[in-house]
């Protein structure tokens, strides 16, 4: 499943949440060991109004598919295997905005699952969560880029690779305890 598959097949343009943000929310919740099966988790995760929209537009099916794929990659690989951002044929600003939405979704998903930095025994993981928060703010600046240099492309790639690791680190410490 890639960004374009999700965008074209499952997420109509009129939704008030992006594919990247929804993926991030699911990722954050799964990293904390939440079990996301059936549809019972959708309303607590996305709220009444957005949940109704997701059900009405048929996007809940893709959320369940996302959940299975993300959980499998966290368990099998220890990282998020697929990051839902547009391909290199899209402008850097578009991709940076998608990564920002994804990271913000992860942070929201962690919060929805009851994440508390004080629960973490590993200081390194506390630091990477803080780094993720900082990266999200920095990506807001990247999303304003009009042109893209090779250095800009490399910076975005490094941010994505770093962000892919964080949910796996949290899952190894928190998710395995309640999964």
C-alpha angles and dihedrals in degrees: 000000000000136000095268093049091052094044097047102034104034117013116063116211092245096067116115092223128062123235090241094053093047090049090050093051091051090046093052093048092048092047087061091053099257114159108227107190128137118005101287093099097053099079096046089047100045105021130242100287098044092042091054088051092049092050093044092051095044094243094128090081091061091048089057091047090048090050093055094046094047094046091050092051092047092050098039102033107017090231138074103268099196123040111196101229130127118265128260090273088075123080117270090242090057092049093045090052090051092050090048090052091047094051092045088050091052091051090048092048091051089052093047089053091054099261115180121177089217089065091065115096093191116078090200091062091049088054094049090052089053088047090052090053090051092047090054090056091047092050088060086066093046091054087066093060112120099184127034127218124195087255090055090050090050091049092054091046091052092049091052093048092049093047091050090062099052099071090049092052091050092045092053091054103032110013098054089056094061102024 
